[in-house]
Amino acid sequence: MVLVLLLLGAQPWSRVGNDYLLFLPMIMLPEGFLNGAVLTMLTLLRPAWVRSFDDRDYIDGK
């Protein structure tokens, strides 16, 4: 998204750097932690839900 903003000239680099990239590390850590925690919980409580995920059904051809 940052590249789109910069390439289209919608926002100058100084604004993107100060308003978005400054907060990116704070957003990335909780996002990764929450995704990992939810997947771990699903693996422990509902393993059939995780086991039934198949890349061919959800990712291939999209």
MARBA-3410 file (N, C-alpha, C, O; in Angstrom, 1 decimal):
62
0.8,-1.2,0.0,0.0,0.0,0.0,0.9,1.2,0.0,0.5,2.3,-0.6 ~ 2.0,1.2,0.7,2.9,2.3,0.7,3.4,2.6,-0.7,3.5,3.8,-1.1 ~ 3.7,1.6,-1.4,4.2,1.8,-2.8,3.1,2.4,-3.7,3.4,3.3,-4.5 ~ 1.9,2.0,-3.5,0.8,2.6,-4.3,0.7,4.1,-4.0,0.5,4.9,-4.9 ~ 0.7,4.4,-2.7,0.6,5.8,-2.3,1.7,6.6,-2.9,1.5,7.8,-3.4
2.9,6.1,-2.9,4.1,6.8,-3.4,4.1,6.9,-4.9,4.3,8.0,-5.5 ~ 3.8,5.8,-5.6,3.8,5.8,-7.0,2.7,6.7,-7.7,2.9,7.3,-8.7 ~ 1.6,6.7,-7.0,0.5,7.5,-7.5,0.6,9.0,-7.1,-0.1,9.9,-7.6 ~ 1.6,9.2,-6.3,1.8,10.6,-5.8,0.7,11.1,-4.9,0.5,12.3,-4.7 ~ -0.1,10.2,-4.3,-1.2,10.5,-3.4,-0.7,11.1,-2.1,-1.3,12.0,-1.5
0.5,10.7,-1.6,1.1,11.2,-0.4,2.6,11.3,-0.6,3.2,10.5,-1.3 ~ 3.2,12.4,-0.1,4.6,12.6,-0.2,5.3,11.6,0.7,4.8,11.1,1.7 ~ 6.6,11.3,0.4,7.4,10.3,1.2,7.5,10.7,2.7,7.4,9.9,3.6 ~ 7.6,12.0,2.9,7.8,12.5,4.3,6.5,12.1,5.1,6.7,11.7,6.3 ~ 5.4,12.3,4.6,4.1,11.9,5.3,4.0,10.4,5.5,3.6,10.0,6.6
4.3,9.7,4.5,4.2,8.2,4.6,5.2,7.7,5.6,4.8,6.9,6.5 ~ 6.4,8.2,5.6,7.4,7.8,6.5,7.0,8.1,8.0,7.3,7.3,8.9 ~ 6.5,9.3,8.2,6.2,9.8,9.5,4.9,9.2,10.1,4.8,8.9,11.3 ~ 3.9,9.1,9.2,2.6,8.6,9.7,2.3,7.1,9.6,1.5,6.6,10.4 ~ 3.0,6.4,8.7,2.7,5.0,8.6,3.9,4.1,9.0,3.7,3.3,9.9
5.0,4.3,8.4,6.2,3.5,8.7,6.7,3.6,10.1,7.3,2.6,10.6 ~ 6.4,4.7,10.7,6.8,4.9,12.1,6.1,3.9,13.0,6.7,3.4,14.0 ~ 4.8,3.6,12.7,4.0,2.8,13.6,4.0,1.3,13.1,3.4,0.5,13.8 ~ 4.6,1.0,12.0,4.5,-0.4,11.5,5.1,-1.4,12.4,4.5,-2.5,12.6 ~ 6.3,-1.2,13.1,6.7,-2.2,14.0,5.8,-2.5,15.2,5.7,-3.6,15.6
5.1,-1.5,15.6,4.1,-1.7,16.7,2.9,-2.5,16.3,2.3,-3.1,17.1 ~ 2.6,-2.4,15.0,1.4,-3.1,14.5,1.8,-4.6,14.2,1.0,-5.5,14.4 ~ 3.0,-4.8,13.7,3.4,-6.1,13.2,3.5,-7.1,14.4,3.1,-8.3,14.2 ~ 4.0,-6.7,15.5,4.2,-7.7,16.6,2.9,-8.2,17.1,2.7,-9.4,17.2 ~ 1.9,-7.4,17.5,0.7,-7.9,18.0,-0.1,-8.7,16.9,-0.7,-9.7,17.2
0.0,-8.3,15.7,-0.7,-9.0,14.6,-0.2,-10.4,14.5,-0.9,-11.4,14.4 ~ 1.2,-10.6,14.5,1.8,-11.9,14.4,1.5,-12.8,15.6,1.2,-14.0,15.5 ~ 1.5,-12.1,16.8,1.2,-12.8,18.0,-0.3,-13.3,18.0,-0.5,-14.5,18.4 ~ -1.2,-12.5,17.7,-2.6,-12.9,17.7,-2.9,-14.0,16.7,-3.6,-15.0,17.0 ~ -2.3,-13.9,15.5,-2.5,-15.0,14.5,-1.9,-16.3,15.0,-2.6,-17.4,14.8
-0.7,-16.3,15.6,-0.1,-17.5,16.1,-0.9,-18.1,17.3,-1.1,-19.3,17.4 ~ -1.4,-17.2,18.2,-2.2,-17.7,19.3,-3.5,-18.3,18.9,-3.9,-19.3,19.4 ~ -4.2,-17.7,17.9,-5.4,-18.3,17.4,-5.2,-19.6,16.7,-6.0,-20.6,17.0 ~ -4.2,-19.7,15.9,-3.9,-21.0,15.3,-3.5,-22.1,16.3,-3.9,-23.2,16.1 ~ -2.7,-21.7,17.3,-2.4,-22.7,18.3,-3.6,-23.1,19.1,-3.7,-24.3,19.4
-4.5,-22.2,19.4,-5.7,-22.6,20.1,-6.6,-23.5,19.3,-7.1,-24.5,19.8 ~ -6.7,-23.2,18.0,-7.5,-24.1,17.1,-6.8,-25.4,17.0,-7.6,-26.4,16.9 ~ -5.5,-25.5,16.9,-4.8,-26.8,16.8,-5.1,-27.6,18.0,-5.2,-28.8,17.9 ~ -5.1,-27.0,19.2,-5.3,-27.7,20.4,-6.8,-28.1,20.7,-7.1,-29.2,21.1 ~ -7.7,-27.2,20.4,-9.1,-27.4,20.7,-9.9,-28.1,19.6,-10.8,-28.9,19.8
-9.6,-27.7,18.3,-10.4,-28.2,17.2,-9.4,-28.6,16.1,-9.3,-28.0,15.0 ~ -8.6,-29.7,16.3,-7.6,-30.1,15.3,-8.2,-30.4,13.9,-7.5,-30.3,12.9 ~ -9.4,-30.9,13.9,-10.0,-31.2,12.6,-10.2,-30.0,11.7,-10.1,-30.1,10.5 ~ -10.5,-28.9,12.3,-10.6,-27.6,11.5,-9.3,-27.3,10.9,-9.3,-26.8,9.7 ~ -8.2,-27.4,11.6,-6.9,-27.1,11.0,-6.4,-28.1,10.0,-5.9,-27.8,9.0
-6.7,-29.4,10.3,-6.3,-30.5,9.5,-7.1,-30.5,8.1,-6.5,-31.0,7.1 ~ -8.3,-29.9,8.1,-9.1,-29.9,6.9,-8.7,-28.8,6.0,-9.2,-28.8,4.8 ~ -7.8,-27.9,6.4,-7.3,-26.8,5.5,-6.4,-27.4,4.4,-5.5,-28.2,4.7 ~ -6.8,-27.1,3.1,-6.0,-27.6,2.0,-5.7,-26.5,1.1,-6.6,-25.7,0.6 ~ -4.4,-26.3,0.8,-4.0,-25.2,-0.1,-4.7,-25.2,-1.4,-5.0,-24.2,-2.0
-4.9,-26.4,-2.0,-5.6,-26.5,-3.3,-7.0,-25.9,-3.3,-7.4,-25.4,-4.3 ~ -7.7,-26.0,-2.2,-9.0,-25.5,-2.1,-9.1,-24.0,-1.9,-10.0,-23.4,-2.4 ~ -8.1,-23.4,-1.2,-8.2,-22.0,-0.8,-7.3,-21.1,-1.5,-7.6,-19.9,-1.7 ~ -6.1,-21.6,-2.0,-5.1,-20.7,-2.5,-4.9,-21.0,-4.0,-4.8,-20.0,-4.8 ~ -4.7,-22.2,-4.5,-4.4,-22.5,-5.9,-5.5,-22.0,-6.8,-6.7,-22.1,-6.5
-5.1,-21.4,-7.9,-6.0,-20.9,-8.9,-6.7,-19.6,-8.6,-7.7,-19.2,-9.2 ~ -6.3,-18.9,-7.5,-6.9,-17.7,-7.1,-6.1,-16.5,-7.5,-6.4,-15.3,-7.3
END
